[in-house]
Amino acid sequence: MGLFSWNTMDTNKSIASTFSNRDTFRVYMTDNAGNIWTENDYEGYGVFGGKDFYELLAEMNGFVSELKGDEYNNAARLFAIDLVFANNNHSGDFAEGVFYPNLTEKVEGWVYDMKGPERCEHQGYFYDDDEDEDDEYNEEEYAEEEENY
């Protein structure tokens, strides 16, 4: 299984894995029913606070099964992946009519957003060695700098 990640929805920060050159930070995964899973040291495999992102996505969208353990998890993941990548949605982000888990740095005051998080272009791992997490490209700041020249 490869590494994958998302950006937090409240701060748009890349959720780095423990194996990357960036520090990890606390991430909250919430569902549309108000349940919360807390992850302090993301490993990069989609599990937050012991709950798999795609398993939760499947459950939020009606998946039920009598399977147990790994068989349940695998079936739920396949259901969720089929759901979000349907209709040529190559990114898997923002599939219409699909409820996504939310990933945030802060949980207090957060209001559930059905669209869910954007996928991290770096997969939570493949950052440039000289790229500092605070130096990420900001289109608005760049536009302001261009206007000043």
N, C-alpha and C positions, 0 to 999 in steps of 0.2 A: 504494500500500500504506500502511495506517495504522500508527500506532505501537502497540505493545503490550509488556507486561512482566509480570513475576511478582514475588513476594516471595521472598527467600532462605529456604531451608528451615531453616537453622541459627540465623539471627538474626531472621527474619521482617521483614527490611528491604526496602523497596521498591527495586527495581533501576531507578534513574533513568537516563534517556537523556541523551546529551550536549547535547540541545536543551532540556532542562528547566532550571528555576531551582535545581536541586540538583546537587551534585558527584557525579560517577560514582565508582565504587570497583571493585576487582578482584572478579570473579565467576568461580567455577569451575563448569563444566557437566560432569557425569560421567554415564556410562551404566552399565548393569548388568554390563558386562564389565570395568569398572575403567579405561576410557579417560577422559582428562581434557582439556578445552579451557579455556583461560584467556582471559578477556576483561578488559582494563583500562579500556576506554572505550566502554561500550555505546551503540550508536547508536539503539536502540529498534525494530529490525526483526526481532528474534528470532535474530540471529547472534552466537554466542559463540565467540571464538577461531577464527573462520573457518568454523564449523560451524553450520548452521541447526538450531534447536531442533526444528522439525517434521520436517525431513528425518531427524534422528537418531531421533526418536520412531517414525517409520515403519520405519526400519531395525531398531530394537529390537523391533518387533512383526511382523517377517517380510517387510517390503517388499523385493522384488528387482525389478530392471528392467535391460534392456540399453540404455536410453536414456542419453545423455551430457549433461553440462553443464547448462544451464538447463532443458532438457526433463526431465532426471532429477529435478532439484530441484523443479520444478513438480509432477510426478507424485507424488513422495514427499510433498510438502506436502498435496496433495489427499487422498492416502491417509490421512495422519495426521489431518487435519481431519475427514474422514468418520468415522474410528475414534473420536475423542474426543467428537464432538458427536452420536453416534448415540443412539438411545433417549431422545430429549428431554433430553439432558444439555446444557442451555443454556449453562453456564459453560465446558464443556470440561475442567473439573477432575475428577480422581479417577474417571475412567471405569473401571468394574470390569473386571478382567482385562487392563488395558492397562499396559504398562511405560512410564514417563515418564522423561525425563532429569531429573537432579537439579541444582539451582542453589543454590550455597552460597558463603559468604564464606571459609570455611576448608575445605580438602580433607583435611588431616591428621586422621585419626581418624574421618572421616565414614563412616557405614555406609549403603550404598545403600538408598533407600526407594522402592518401586515406585510409590507414589501420586504422587510428584513435587510440584512447587511449586504454591502457590495463585497464581492470577492477581492482579496488582496492580490495585486499583480505580482508580488514577490513570493507568494505562497508561504509567507511567514518565515522565510528562510533565505532566499536568494537576493540579498541586499548587496549593493556595491560596498566594498570594504571601506571606501572613503566617504560613503554617504551616511551622514548623521541623521538620525530619525527626526531631528528638528530642522534639517535642511531640505525636506521634501519639497518638491515643486508646488508653488501656490500661485495659481493663475491670476488671482486678483492682485497679489503683491507685485507680480511681474508686470501687469498692465499699468499699475501705478508708477513703477520705476521707469517704464517706457515713456510715460507722459511727462516725466520730469526731465527727460533728456532733450 
